[in-house]
Amino acid sequence: MMTDDMLAQIKTQLADRESHTGGVTNKTEVVMLNAQLLGIEELNDVYMASVEFSGMIREDASAGASPFREVWNMTKPRSGGSGWLVAGVQALQ
């Protein structure tokens, strides 16, 4: 579901988080979710779509929900039958 580069980034982030939290599992509850397609581009060998996700999340069961806003960039080869893969995530808030 992710490009190889994105998977490597996520693995690094998870390892960093685990080293700072002592291995405590993080659980995120998505309370509200909105999605908006910002656009699709045709690049040399892939299509790239940018989707803005926003809403409310709760990362601590005893705390209130917090707003979030992110843009996810997804790619799909112009040829072949594979699907869309997450290629990048940018937090806006």
Buried (B, 14 or more C-beta within 10 A) or exposed (E): EBBEEBEEBEEEEEEEEEEEEEEEEEEEEEEEEEEEEEEEEEEEEBBBBBBBBBBBBBEEEEEEBEEBEBBBBBBBEEEEEEEBBBBBBEEEE
